[in-house]
Amino acid sequence: MNALTVNIHLAMVTFYQPTSNRHKILLENKAFPSDHYAIESQIRWHGYNPQDSMLMVSPREGEYIWRTEDILKVIEEEGDTIALIWLPGVHFATGHVFDMKAITEAGHHKGCYVGFDLAHAAGNIELHLHDWEVDVASWCTYKYLNGGPGCLGGHFVHEKHAYNFDLPRLLGWWSHKRDTRFLMNNVLELQPGAPGFQISNPSAFSLIPLIASLDIFKDTSMTELCKKSRLLTGYLELLL
């Protein structure tokens, strides 16, 4: 798709539809700037005040990671006012892995859309977005997927939304079905799922290192990579 922050904006065009009663976005305190600025601007775009509509959850005093029970408590207490939950899969500064399954379940129970920034999770941890019923997720490919700075990012839209063509979204030529795209008759045939959120074609040169990297990923699995990661981390802990 597009670069990470563009994908975040596209996700929020669709899944952040605030009302007078439900206009908040739940995010973590000290989020990565890509997320913080995008959320702030989306709230303002809809005519709301970030001071009122940005609901930030923090670690407990003296702690550096977020306890899942604290996040779930905020969702339970504030969920009726939350339009969108947007959290990282892995926090960029601490390496903390958020319990995406539990957060998604809690958010849906309160009627919220739930999305994640997977910039530090894609290619780094196992992800089961479909099984967890995550509504939407975005990520870059220049970190653990080795695409390099500026390489296009990825986008996930859950299957339950795939054929809901009435969802609000921004459109472009690449939103059109691939097999009829070059008819150029200006009669949109929207692609289902995440491909329908594409806007324009990616840079061919930026795809080259990404394709080479993904070919290597195909020779293994995230299960095996995570297993090796834990072993290496354990070995480092032993040495220290």
C-alpha positions in Angstrom: 0.0 0.0 0.0 1.4 3.4 1.0 3.8 4.6 3.7 2.9 3.9 7.3 1.4 7.2 8.3 -0.7 7.4 5.1 -2.0 4.0 5.8 -2.9 5.1 9.4 -4.8 8.0 8.0 -6.6 5.7 5.5 -7.6 3.4 8.3 -9.0 6.2 10.3 -10.9 7.7 7.4 -12.9 4.4 7.5 -12.8 3.3 11.1 -12.9 6.7 13.0 -16.4 8.0 12.6 -17.0 10.1 15.7 -20.3 11.2 17.1 -21.2 13.6 19.8 -21.4 10.7 22.3 -18.6 8.5 20.9 -15.7 10.6 19.7 -12.6 9.4 21.6 -9.6 7.5 20.3 -7.7 5.4 22.9 -4.0 5.4 22.4 -0.9 4.9 24.6 0.8 7.8 26.3 4.0 8.8 24.5 2.9 7.0 21.3 5.2 7.1 18.3 4.9 10.5 16.5 3.4 8.9 13.4 0.4 7.7 15.4 0.1 10.7 17.7 0.1 13.3 15.0 -2.2 11.3 12.7 -4.7 10.8 15.6 -4.5 14.5 16.6 -5.1 15.7 13.1 -8.0 13.2 12.4 -9.7 14.4 15.6 -9.3 18.0 14.5 -10.5 17.2 10.9 -13.8 16.0 12.4 -14.2 19.2 14.4 -13.3 17.8 17.8 -10.6 18.9 20.3 -7.7 16.5 20.9 -7.7 17.5 24.6 -11.2 16.0 24.8 -11.0 13.2 22.3 -7.5 11.8 22.8 -7.8 9.2 25.6 -4.2 8.2 26.6 -3.4 5.3 28.8 -0.1 5.3 30.8 1.9 2.7 32.6 1.6 2.8 36.4 3.8 5.2 38.3 7.3 3.9 38.4 6.7 1.4 35.7 7.5 1.4 32.0 5.2 -1.1 30.4 1.4 -1.1 30.2 -0.5 -3.7 32.2 -3.2 -5.4 30.2 -5.6 -5.1 33.1 -5.2 -1.4 33.2 -6.0 -1.0 29.5 -9.0 -3.3 29.8 -10.2 -1.2 32.8 -10.1 2.0 30.7 -12.0 0.3 27.9 -14.6 -0.9 30.3 -15.0 2.5 32.0 -14.7 4.7 28.9 -15.8 2.4 26.1 -19.1 4.0 25.5 -17.3 7.2 24.5 -14.5 5.5 22.4 -14.9 5.4 18.7 -11.6 3.8 17.9 -8.9 2.0 19.9 -5.5 2.4 18.3 -2.5 0.9 20.0 0.8 -0.6 18.9 1.4 -4.3 18.7 4.9 -3.7 20.1 5.9 -0.5 21.7 8.8 1.2 19.9 10.7 2.3 23.1 10.2 -0.6 25.5 9.6 -3.7 23.3 6.4 -4.3 25.2 4.0 -6.6 23.4 0.4 -5.6 23.8 -2.2 -8.3 24.3 -4.0 -7.6 21.0 -6.5 -10.5 21.4 -7.7 -9.3 24.9 -7.8 -5.7 23.8 -9.8 -6.4 20.7 -12.3 -8.5 22.6 -12.8 -5.8 25.2 -13.1 -3.1 22.6 -15.7 -5.0 20.6 -17.7 -5.7 23.8 -18.1 -2.0 24.2 -18.9 -1.3 20.5 -15.5 0.2 19.5 -13.5 -0.4 16.4 -10.1 -1.8 17.2 -6.9 -1.2 15.2 -3.2 -1.6 15.7 0.0 0.0 14.4 2.3 -3.0 13.8 5.4 -1.1 12.7 7.5 -2.9 15.4 5.5 -6.1 15.3 5.4 -7.2 11.6 8.2 -9.6 11.0 9.1 -9.5 14.7 6.3 -11.5 16.5 3.6 -13.9 15.6 0.4 -12.2 14.5 -3.1 -13.7 14.2 -5.1 -10.7 13.2 -7.9 -12.6 11.6 -8.4 -15.0 14.4 -8.2 -12.1 17.0 -10.9 -10.3 14.9 -8.8 -7.1 14.7 -10.7 -4.6 12.5 -7.8 -2.9 10.9 -4.0 -2.7 11.2 -1.2 -0.9 9.4 2.6 -1.4 9.4 5.8 -0.3 7.7 8.3 -2.7 6.1 11.6 -0.9 6.6 12.4 -2.4 10.0 12.0 -6.2 10.6 10.9 -6.8 7.0 14.1 -5.1 5.6 12.4 -3.0 3.0 14.5 0.1 3.8 13.4 3.7 4.6 10.5 4.9 2.5 9.4 1.4 1.4 5.7 0.8 1.1 3.8 -0.4 4.2 1.1 -3.0 4.7 -2.5 -2.8 5.6 -5.0 -5.3 7.1 -8.8 -5.1 7.0 -10.7 -7.9 8.6 -12.7 -10.2 6.4 -15.9 -9.2 8.0 -15.5 -5.7 6.5 -14.1 -7.0 3.2 -17.3 -6.7 1.2 -18.8 -3.7 2.9 -18.3 -1.3 0.1 -20.4 1.3 1.9 -17.6 1.9 4.4 -16.2 5.5 3.9 -12.8 5.6 2.3 -10.6 7.6 0.0 -10.3 6.1 -3.4 -7.8 6.0 -6.3 -7.1 4.1 -9.4 -5.5 1.2 -7.5 -8.7 0.8 -5.5 -10.3 -0.7 -8.7 -10.2 -4.4 -9.4 -7.0 -5.5 -11.1 -8.5 -7.4 -13.9 -10.6 -4.5 -15.2 -8.5 -1.6 -14.0 -7.0 -0.8 -17.5 -10.5 -0.5 -19.1 -10.4 3.0 -17.8 -14.2 3.4 -18.1 -14.4 5.3 -14.8 -16.9 2.9 -13.4 -15.5 1.8 -10.1 -15.3 -1.9 -9.4 -13.9 -1.8 -5.8 -11.5 -4.5 -4.7 -12.7 -6.3 -1.6 -10.7 -6.2 1.6 -7.4 -4.3 2.1 -6.7 -4.0 -1.7 -9.8 -1.8 -2.0 -7.9 0.7 0.3 -5.0 1.1 -2.2 -4.8 4.5 -3.9 -1.9 4.4 -6.3 0.8 2.1 -7.5 4.0 1.7 -5.4 7.5 2.5 -6.5 9.0 -0.4 -8.4 12.5 0.4 -7.0 11.3 0.3 -3.4 9.7 -3.1 -3.9 12.9 -4.8 -5.0 14.5 -5.1 -1.5 11.2 -5.9 0.1 10.5 -8.8 -2.4 14.0 -10.2 -1.8 13.4 -10.1 2.0 10.0 -11.7 1.8 11.4 -14.5 -0.3 13.7 -15.3 2.6 10.8 -15.2 5.0 9.0 -17.8 2.8 11.8 -20.3 3.6 10.8 -20.3 7.3 7.9 -19.2 9.5 7.3 -16.7 12.2 6.9 -19.5 14.7 10.5 -20.7 14.0 11.9 -17.1 13.9 10.3 -16.3 17.3 11.6 -19.5 18.7 15.1 -18.6 17.6 14.7 -15.1 18.9 13.8 -16.3 22.4 16.8 -18.7 22.4 19.1 -15.9 21.4 17.7 -13.6 24.0 18.0 -16.2 26.6 21.6 -16.8 25.7 22.3 -13.1 26.0 20.7 -13.0 29.4 22.9 -16.0 30.4 26.0 -14.1 29.3 25.0 -11.0 31.2 
